Amino acid sequence: MSYPVIIPETELKAFLHNHQANPHGWLGMHPAKVKRKAGVIVRAFRRDVARCSVIELDAPGQPAWPMERLADEGFFEVFIPGKKIFRHQLRYETTWGDIHQIYNAYSFLPTLSEQDLYLFNEGNEHRIYEKLGAHPRKLGDVPGTAFAVWAPAASRVSLVGNFNGWDARYHPMRPLGGSGVWELFAPDVGEGELYKFAIWDQQGNMRLKTDPYGTRFEGPPNNAAIVHATNRHQWGDGDWIARRAALAGQADRPMSIYEIHVGSWKRNLDEAGRAYNYRELAPLLADYAVEMGFTHIEVMPVAEFPFPGSWGYQVTGYFAPTHRWGTPEDFQFFVDHLHQRGLGVIVDWVPAHFPRDAFALAEFDGTHLYEHADPRLGAHQDWGTLIFNYGRHEVRCFLIASALSWLDRYHIDGLRVDAVASMLYLDYSRKEGEWIPNRYGGRENIEAISFLRQVNDLVHHYYPGALTIAEESTAFAKVSHPTAEGGLGFDYKWNMGLMHDTLLYFQKDPIHRKWSHDKLTFGMIYQYSEKFITVYSHDEVVHLKASMLGKMGAGTLADKAATLRALYGYVWMYPGKKLLFMGSEFGQRSEWNYDTGLEWQLLQHPEHEGLRVLVRDLNRLYTSEPVLSTTDYRPESFRWVNASDGDHSTISFLRTDPSGRTAWLVVCNFTPLTRTRHHVGVPHRGYWREVLNTNSAYYGGAGFGNHGGRTASTIPADGFEQSLSLTLPGLSVLVFKWAAELPG
């Protein structure tokens, strides 16, 4: 007995003309009654299919039920009388003769629960990255990929990719109630498939968007997401993670960070200078960083980004390592290898803004979904980017999930949060009338502040020992204080003030430095207000600012190298954790270029090799001596000896341990003139051993010094009853150690 076409013509046309917003209501298998006979009706919409039939899986001997093709585009329907809903597959023959048998994508229940959606809309589904996006999985025993995307203002959404010829008619998605989430389980789509979401707004305009939660992407110009699981890597860093957790809450510990850009740290000269991928880079970088005494590697943003010139700071894939240097597994190997070599890994994370690229987050569903509609709130004038709407629950959920996913999937040890100052202030880089005050009439971005506190607390809750670090350039209070104390909850804050002051000082000709002596001392006024990291980052060696070596005042290459050695000696002995950008440790001569490797060939010259060896020795000294690395945030451990000798550009200070059994004296001479019989007061009698001299011939200096140390004389100086009579080489820093004699 034949049956008439059952689907209404209007609904069929809606499928054929991309107007169907209720695909699961028509496709798949549904109970039906036709001509007074009960049964089921099955529909399928397949591209390039000539014939299609239904196979009953639990009745192997049952013949297939041929389906009627209602449209040349591949829309099929069949009514099967006397049947209730049963497990089935579709057997189809393509227009070129291939035969396939698959599960029907429209025969599955939603892959997100009502609780998932409720928590997401409330902003409290912290691992929404496990639900939204594309996830290879099994529903029962059926393999496939679960797709879900948040687009609340969309009139309809379709999944498109190379599996359906990028034709939005063939994989329409269903809306899940009022959640704004659209979902589809596609049993015929597996790993490696390219995909995007076709999203129609309320006016009928279609946008082709990449997956905000995508785990892997192809490169520009197409920028499609790639179905990819991130759980295959077998981690070997369990001991590291356990040690990290044991250090949770201990901010005052050795930390010397080497900041790198993956694509330009070192190039493969045997292959036309191509960049190393994550897997190739890991052992090379680990060997170097361990030998240099660094404790952590900070990686400039590796989250997917379209424009290389942004260096990764304009992100379009907040959950995916960029394709440029390998796969997600390659990046996991990179982190795992560094952990097993004793190195922590910090990643730059960019929740402050996102680019306007049409394929990504901007106007995602035809509305200002992730960003504010008003440009006075939603647009960064300096960078031409858009600002997240931190007050929207689902946007906060998205960003929190991004942060947690890097710690979860990639075992990252810390997030350095970029451009925090731009998040804190509504009037950031804006003139009067270009910004909107908060509800109290102030300039603080209340929603962003609340978001930062929340994400910091969650990072510390879920991943004990993981760190959050703020790049924050203003005097906003308590950035690195716990949220319970009214702080933002970061572990550390970049010390931008000290960086600017010291560079301003050392850029001057030595003869003029005495007029800027306060640049060396002013930072101590606020030094203990935050848990600071002293930084000389990539931002200081680009945009015609010159390299670190190039900044070092007037004079010859030898003079500049001596000055840079003195700067490093001063900063490494000064309180605060350390960060140095790659190439600065050996005095790269040119500005950093993201598209080429560092000037490693310079290490054949003594000035550059000497700098490198000095930084190595400073790291080793700093990390091995508790007085220098575990008292950074104790004001009682620091004391100026003489901070007022600006006329001679000398300065000296002490670092001491709480027991009083060890003291370190740091004496600096920042002019080229060697000073002899220079008296520096000390708190203890006895022998002060010269531990480090940046003028040592070993570091490329002239070799003047104090023959291994000096015994304190009874000549008073600097408020002490005894002093050392020292030779201070020009442009140098000397470090002396005194230790109490223990009872025999």
ZAMARGU-4260 file (C-alpha; in steps of 0.2 Angstrom, whole numbers, plus 5000, padded with zeros to 4 digits):
<rodrens>
0) 5000/5000/5000 | 5007/5017/4995 | 5005/5032/5006 | 5004/5050/5001 | 5017/5063/5004
5) 5015/5067/5023 | 5026/5082/5026 | 5017/5098/5022 | 5023/5107/5007 | 5027/5123/5017
10) 5039/5113/5028 | 5047/5104/5014 | 5050/5121/5006 | 5057/5127/5022 | 5071/5114/5021
15) 5074/5116/5003 | 5076/5135/5004 | 5085/5136/5021 | 5070/5142/5031 | 5068/5128/5043
20) 5071/5132/5061 | 5063/5115/5068 | 5073/5101/5060 | 5071/5088/5073 | 5052/5091/5072
25) 5052/5084/5055 | 5068/5074/5051 | 5072/5058/5060 | 5059/5045/5066 | 5042/5050/5073
30) 5026/5041/5078 | 5012/5044/5065 | 4995/5039/5059 | 4991/5038/5041 | 4975/5033/5034
35) 4970/5027/5051 | 4985/5016/5052 | 4998/5019/5066 | 5016/5018/5063 | 5032/5028/5061
40) 5037/5040/5048 | 5056/5043/5044 | 5063/5057/5035 | 5081/5061/5029 | 5089/5076/5020
45) 5105/5070/5012 | 5116/5079/4999 | 5120/5071/4983 | 5109/5055/4987 | 5100/5046/4973
50) 5091/5033/4984 | 5089/5030/5002 | 5081/5017/5013 | 5078/5013/5032 | 5087/4998/5040
55) 5080/4991/5057 | 5095/4987/5067 | 5087/4975/5079 | 5079/4964/5066 | 5093/4958/5055
60) 5082/4949/5043 | 5070/4963/5040 | 5070/4970/5022 | 5075/4988/5020 | 5061/5001/5018
65) 5064/5011/5003 | 5061/5030/5005 | 5053/5041/4993 | 5063/5055/4986 | 5052/5071/4988
70) 5065/5083/4980 | 5080/5082/4969 | 5090/5090/4983 | 5089/5074/4992 | 5074/5075/5004
75) 5067/5057/5008 | 5052/5051/5017 | 5043/5034/5021 | 5029/5029/5032 | 5031/5012/5040
80) 5014/5005/5047 | 5012/4994/5062 | 5029/5000/5070 | 5034/5009/5085 | 5050/5019/5087
85) 5065/5008/5083 | 5084/5009/5081 | 5088/5012/5063 | 5101/5017/5051 | 5099/5025/5034
90) 5107/5016/5019 | 5109/5027/5004 | 5117/5027/4987 | 5126/5043/4981 | 5123/5051/4964
95) 5140/5044/4959 | 5136/5026/4965 | 5144/5024/4982 | 5134/5015/4995 | 5134/5021/5014
100) 5125/5016/5030 | 5124/5028/5044 | 5114/5033/5059 | 5101/5046/5057 | 5107/5063/5065
105) 5089/5068/5069 | 5086/5052/5080 | 5095/5057/5096 | 5090/5067/5112 | 5099/5083/5116
110) 5117/5081/5122 | 5115/5095/5135 | 5104/5093/5150 | 5093/5106/5157 | 5105/5108/5171
115) 5119/5112/5159 | 5109/5125/5151 | 5102/5132/5167 | 5120/5134/5174 | 5126/5141/5158
120) 5113/5155/5157 | 5116/5158/5175 | 5135/5160/5172 | 5140/5146/5184 | 5144/5131/5172
125) 5163/5133/5174 | 5167/5119/5162 | 5155/5124/5148 | 5169/5120/5136 | 5165/5102/5139
130) 5147/5105/5132 | 5148/5119/5119 | 5158/5117/5104 | 5162/5101/5095 | 5165/5085/5105
135) 5169/5068/5097 | 5159/5056/5108 | 5147/5041/5108 | 5129/5042/5112 | 5126/5024/5118
140) 5136/5014/5105 | 5134/5027/5091 | 5150/5037/5088 | 5149/5054/5081 | 5152/5073/5086
145) 5141/5083/5097 | 5139/5101/5091 | 5132/5115/5101 | 5133/5134/5099 | 5126/5149/5109
150) 5117/5161/5097 | 5101/5167/5106 | 5096/5180/5094 | 5097/5168/5079 | 5082/5163/5069
155) 5090/5147/5064 | 5107/5139/5064 | 5115/5126/5053 | 5131/5116/5054 | 5141/5117/5038
160) 5158/5109/5033 | 5167/5099/5020 | 5156/5084/5025 | 5140/5093/5017 | 5148/5103/5004
165) 5146/5119/5015 | 5128/5118/5011 | 5118/5125/5026 | 5102/5115/5021 | 5108/5098/5026
170) 5113/5099/5045 | 5101/5112/5053 | 5102/5112/5072 | 5089/5113/5085 | 5086/5126/5098
175) 5086/5120/5116 | 5071/5130/5123 | 5075/5148/5129 | 5093/5144/5133 | 5100/5152/5116
180) 5109/5136/5113 | 5108/5126/5096 | 5113/5108/5096 | 5115/5093/5084 | 5123/5076/5086
185) 5131/5071/5069 | 5135/5053/5068 | 5142/5055/5051 | 5155/5069/5056 | 5171/5063/5064
190) 5188/5070/5069 | 5197/5080/5056 | 5182/5087/5048 | 5182/5106/5045 | 5166/5115/5050
195) 5158/5132/5054 | 5141/5138/5060 | 5129/5146/5047 | 5119/5158/5058 | 5103/5168/5052
200) 5098/5184/5061 | 5080/5189/5064 | 5081/5199/5047 | 5086/5183/5038 | 5104/5188/5035
205) 5116/5174/5036 | 5133/5174/5045 | 5146/5160/5043 | 5155/5159/5060 | 5169/5149/5067
210) 5166/5139/5083 | 5169/5150/5099 | 5173/5134/5108 | 5183/5126/5094 | 5199/5116/5100
215) 5208/5117/5083 | 5207/5128/5068 | 5214/5129/5050 | 5224/5144/5045 | 5218/5160/5037
220) 5210/5164/5026 | 5197/5151/5028 | 5198/5150/5047 | 5187/5135/5049 | 5186/5125/5065
225) 5192/5107/5065 | 5184/5093/5075 | 5197/5088/5087 | 5198/5079/5104 | 5211/5085/5116
230) 5211/5070/5128 | 5223/5058/5119 | 5240/5064/5126 | 5247/5053/5140 | 5254/5065/5153
235) 5270/5061/5162 | 5270/5077/5173 | 5261/5070/5189 | 5276/5073/5200 | 5277/5091/5194
240) 5258/5094/5197 | 5259/5087/5214 | 5274/5098/5219 | 5264/5113/5211 | 5249/5110/5222
245) 5260/5108/5238 | 5266/5126/5234 | 5249/5133/5233 | 5248/5150/5242 | 5267/5152/5244
250) 5270/5167/5233 | 5287/5171/5240 | 5297/5158/5231 | 5311/5158/5217 | 5303/5164/5201
255) 5314/5169/5186 | 5303/5169/5170 | 5309/5168/5152 | 5297/5176/5140 | 5296/5169/5123
260) 5287/5170/5106 | 5286/5152/5100 | 5289/5156/5081 | 5304/5167/5083 | 5314/5161/5098
265) 5325/5150/5086 | 5323/5145/5068 | 5328/5129/5059 | 5342/5135/5048 | 5343/5119/5039
270) 5326/5121/5032 | 5326/5139/5026 | 5324/5146/5043 | 5307/5139/5046 | 5299/5140/5064
275) 5300/5125/5075 | 5284/5117/5080 | 5279/5114/5098 | 5286/5097/5098 | 5303/5101/5090
280) 5305/5117/5101 | 5302/5109/5118 | 5319/5100/5121 | 5329/5114/5113 | 5320/5127/5124
285) 5321/5116/5140 | 5340/5113/5137 | 5343/5132/5136 | 5331/5137/5150 | 5338/5125/5162
290) 5356/5129/5158 | 5351/5147/5160 | 5343/5145/5177 | 5326/5151/5173 | 5312/5143/5183
295) 5297/5147/5171 | 5294/5149/5153 | 5281/5162/5149 | 5273/5160/5131 | 5266/5175/5122
300) 5248/5170/5117 | 5246/5154/5109 | 5227/5154/5108 | 5222/5154/5089 | 5223/5171/5081
305) 5221/5176/5062 | 5234/5190/5060 | 5253/5186/5064 | 5257/5204/5067 | 5246/5204/5082
310) 5258/5192/5090 | 5243/5182/5097 | 5235/5197/5106 | 5220/5197/5095 | 5212/5180/5099
315) 5199/5172/5088 | 5200/5154/5096 | 5200/5155/5115 | 5201/5136/5117 | 5214/5131/5104
320) 5233/5132/5102 | 5237/5141/5086 | 5239/5130/5071 | 5255/5139/5066 | 5266/5128/5077
325) 5257/5111/5078 | 5242/5102/5084 | 5235/5102/5102 | 5244/5086/5105 | 5260/5095/5100
330) 5257/5109/5112 | 5253/5096/5126 | 5269/5088/5123 | 5278/5105/5124 | 5271/5108/5141
335) 5273/5090/5147 | 5292/5090/5142 | 5295/5107/5151 | 5287/5101/5166 | 5297/5085/5166
340) 5313/5096/5165 | 5308/5106/5180 | 5301/5122/5171 | 5284/5129/5174 | 5274/5136/5159
345) 5264/5152/5160 | 5253/5157/5145 | 5247/5175/5141 | 5228/5175/5141 | 5219/5190/5133
350) 5201/5192/5140 | 5202/5211/5138 | 5196/5212/5120 | 5194/5203/5104 | 5196/5207/5085
355) 5182/5213/5074 | 5185/5199/5061 | 5168/5194/5053 | 5171/5175/5055 | 5173/5176/5074
360) 5164/5183/5089 | 5159/5201/5083 | 5140/5202/5080 | 5140/5183/5082 | 5121/5180/5080
365) 5117/5197/5072 | 5117/5206/5088 | 5131/5212/5100 | 5132/5196/5109 | 5149/5195/5116
370) 5152/5214/5115 | 5143/5229/5121 | 5132/5238/5108 | 5137/5255/5113 | 5155/5259/5107
375) 5158/5269/5122 | 5158/5253/5132 | 5162/5240/5118 | 5176/5247/5107 | 5194/5249/5111
380) 5200/5264/5102 | 5218/5261/5103 | 5218/5243/5096 | 5203/5244/5085 | 5195/5229/5094
385) 5180/5225/5104 | 5177/5224/5123 | 5168/5209/5131 | 5152/5212/5140 | 5158/5206/5157
390) 5140/5209/5164 | 5132/5195/5153 | 5132/5178/5162 | 5136/5168/5146 | 5150/5179/5142
395) 5158/5177/5159 | 5155/5159/5157 | 5164/5158/5141 | 5179/5168/5147 | 5180/5158/5164
400) 5179/5142/5154 | 5193/5148/5143 | 5205/5151/5158 | 5201/5134/5166 | 5202/5125/5149
405) 5221/5129/5147 | 5224/5123/5165 | 5214/5107/5162 | 5218/5102/5144 | 5236/5109/5144
410) 5242/5108/5162 | 5247/5126/5161 | 5255/5133/5177 | 5249/5151/5176 | 5240/5164/5166
415) 5247/5181/5163 | 5232/5191/5160 | 5235/5204/5147 | 5230/5223/5147 | 5221/5222/5164
420) 5221/5241/5166 | 5210/5242/5151 | 5198/5231/5159 | 5197/5240/5176 | 5193/5258/5169
425) 5178/5263/5159 | 5188/5279/5153 | 5204/5269/5148 | 5212/5279/5134 | 5196/5289/5132
430) 5192/5308/5132 | 5178/5316/5141 | 5162/5311/5133 | 5168/5295/5125 | 5164/5284/5140
435) 5149/5280/5151 | 5151/5280/5170 | 5146/5265/5181 | 5130/5265/5191 | 5138/5275/5205
440) 5145/5288/5193 | 5163/5282/5194 | 5176/5276/5181 | 5178/5259/5187 | 5172/5244/5177
445) 5162/5235/5190 | 5157/5220/5180 | 5175/5218/5174 | 5182/5219/5192 | 5169/5206/5197
450) 5174/5195/5183 | 5193/5196/5187 | 5189/5191/5205 | 5179/5177/5200 | 5191/5169/5188
455) 5205/5171/5199 | 5196/5162/5213 | 5191/5148/5202 | 5208/5146/5195 | 5215/5144/5213
460) 5200/5133/5218 | 5201/5120/5204 | 5220/5120/5201 | 5230/5123/5218 | 5247/5131/5214
465) 5242/5138/5197 | 5246/5156/5196 | 5237/5172/5189 | 5248/5187/5185 | 5241/5204/5180
470) 5249/5216/5167 | 5242/5231/5176 | 5250/5248/5174 | 5241/5259/5186 | 5240/5261/5204
475) 5224/5252/5206 | 5224/5245/5224 | 5226/5227/5229 | 5228/5219/5212 | 5238/5205/5220
480) 5229/5203/5236 | 5216/5190/5240 | 5198/5193/5235 | 5193/5190/5253 | 5203/5205/5258
485) 5195/5216/5245 | 5209/5212/5231 | 5207/5207/5214 | 5214/5190/5218 | 5230/5189/5207
490) 5245/5181/5213 | 5257/5193/5206 | 5257/5210/5197 | 5270/5216/5184 | 5280/5230/5190
495) 5278/5242/5176 | 5283/5257/5186 | 5300/5250/5191 | 5303/5245/5173 | 5299/5262/5166
500) 5310/5271/5179 | 5325/5260/5177 | 5325/5261/5158 | 5323/5280/5159 | 5338/5281/5170
505) 5349/5269/5160 | 5345/5277/5143 | 5353/5293/5149 | 5371/5297/5146 | 5380/5293/5162
510) 5385/5311/5164 | 5366/5315/5166 | 5361/5301/5177 | 5364/5310/5193 | 5349/5321/5189
515) 5338/5306/5188 | 5344/5297/5204 | 5326/5296/5211 | 5321/5284/5197 | 5332/5271/5206
520) 5324/5274/5223 | 5306/5279/5220 | 5300/5262/5217 | 5303/5257/5235 | 5289/5268/5240
525) 5277/5256/5233 | 5287/5240/5232 | 5278/5231/5246 | 5260/5236/5241 | 5259/5222/5229
530) 5268/5206/5225 | 5278/5212/5210 | 5287/5204/5196 | 5300/5215/5189 | 5298/5214/5170
535) 5308/5218/5154 | 5295/5211/5142 | 5293/5210/5123 | 5284/5227/5124 | 5300/5236/5128
540) 5310/5230/5112 | 5297/5234/5098 | 5290/5249/5089 | 5306/5258/5087 | 5310/5257/5106
545) 5326/5249/5102 | 5333/5232/5110 | 5338/5232/5128 | 5356/5234/5123 | 5352/5248/5111
550) 5343/5258/5125 | 5359/5258/5136 | 5364/5276/5135 | 5379/5283/5125 | 5395/5275/5121
555) 5403/5260/5112 | 5396/5242/5112 | 5407/5238/5127 | 5400/5253/5136 | 5382/5247/5132
560) 5385/5229/5137 | 5393/5235/5153 | 5378/5246/5157 | 5366/5232/5153 | 5375/5220/5164
565) 5374/5233/5178 | 5355/5235/5175 | 5353/5216/5176 | 5364/5215/5192 | 5354/5229/5200
570) 5337/5222/5196 | 5341/5203/5200 | 5347/5209/5218 | 5332/5221/5220 | 5316/5213/5228
575) 5304/5205/5216 | 5302/5191/5205 | 5310/5192/5188 | 5305/5191/5170 | 5316/5194/5154
580) 5311/5193/5136 | 5320/5181/5125 | 5336/5189/5116 | 5338/5202/5130 | 5348/5190/5140
585) 5362/5190/5127 | 5360/5208/5121 | 5351/5206/5105 | 5356/5221/5094 | 5340/5224/5084
590) 5322/5225/5089 | 5313/5209/5091 | 5305/5204/5074 | 5291/5191/5076 | 5295/5184/5058
595) 5313/5180/5061 | 5324/5171/5074 | 5334/5179/5087 | 5352/5184/5083 | 5360/5169/5091
600) 5376/5172/5080 | 5380/5186/5092 | 5386/5174/5105 | 5402/5172/5096 | 5406/5190/5103
605) 5412/5192/5121 | 5401/5206/5125 | 5385/5195/5121 | 5392/5179/5128 | 5397/5188/5143
610) 5379/5195/5145 | 5372/5178/5143 | 5383/5170/5156 | 5380/5184/5168 | 5361/5182/5167
615) 5364/5163/5170 | 5374/5166/5185 | 5362/5179/5192 | 5348/5167/5190 | 5358/5153/5199
620) 5362/5165/5213 | 5345/5171/5215 | 5336/5154/5215 | 5349/5146/5226 | 5350/5159/5240
625) 5334/5160/5250 | 5338/5178/5256 | 5337/5184/5238 | 5322/5174/5232 | 5310/5171/5247
630) 5310/5188/5256 | 5304/5198/5241 | 5288/5203/5250 | 5296/5206/5267 | 5300/5224/5269
635) 5311/5220/5284 | 5322/5211/5273 | 5328/5226/5263 | 5337/5241/5268 | 5345/5256/5259
640) 5363/5258/5264 | 5366/5274/5254 | 5352/5279/5242 | 5357/5298/5241 | 5374/5298/5232
645) 5366/5304/5216 | 5381/5315/5212 | 5392/5300/5210 | 5378/5289/5203 | 5381/5276/5216
650) 5369/5267/5226 | 5369/5252/5239 | 5357/5242/5249 | 5356/5226/5260 | 5346/5210/5258
655) 5345/5201/5275 | 5336/5185/5281 | 5324/5185/5296 | 5337/5176/5308 | 5350/5189/5305
660) 5363/5176/5300 | 5365/5181/5282 | 5367/5198/5274 | 5369/5202/5256 | 5377/5219/5251
665) 5374/5226/5234 | 5384/5241/5228 | 5381/5249/5211 | 5392/5262/5201 | 5382/5268/5186
670) 5395/5279/5179 | 5411/5274/5168 | 5423/5281/5182 | 5431/5268/5193 | 5430/5273/5211
675) 5444/5267/5223 | 5443/5267/5242 | 5425/5270/5242 | 5418/5267/5259 | 5401/5258/5261
680) 5394/5255/5278 | 5389/5237/5283 | 5380/5231/5299 | 5392/5217/5303 | 5410/5216/5306
685) 5420/5202/5298 | 5423/5196/5280 | 5412/5200/5266 | 5414/5189/5251 | 5413/5196/5234
690) 5400/5184/5226 | 5397/5193/5210 | 5405/5207/5200 | 5397/5212/5183 | 5414/5219/5178
695) 5422/5202/5179 | 5432/5198/5163 | 5421/5182/5164 | 5406/5193/5159 | 5416/5203/5146
700) 5421/5217/5158 | 5438/5224/5162 | 5441/5213/5177 | 5443/5226/5191 | 5436/5221/5208
705) 5440/5217/5226 | 5451/5202/5225 | 5437/5190/5232 | 5431/5201/5246 | 5434/5213/5260
710) 5435/5213/5279 | 5425/5227/5287 | 5435/5241/5295 | 5431/5251/5310 | 5428/5267/5300
715) 5410/5272/5302 | 5400/5275/5286 | 5382/5276/5281 | 5375/5276/5299 | 5385/5260/5303
720) 5400/5258/5314 | 5410/5248/5301 | 5412/5249/5283 | 5421/5241/5268 | 5434/5250/5258
725) 5429/5245/5240 | 5435/5247/5222 | 5420/5251/5212 | 5423/5247/5193 | 5414/5259/5181
730) 5396/5253/5176 | 5396/5239/5188 | 5386/5230/5201 | 5395/5221/5215 | 5387/5208/5227
735) 5395/5204/5244 | 5389/5190/5256 | 5391/5190/5275 | 5387/5175/5285 | 5388/5173/5304
740) 5400/5161/5311 | 5391/5147/5318 | 5397/5140/5335 | 5410/5126/5333
</rodrens>
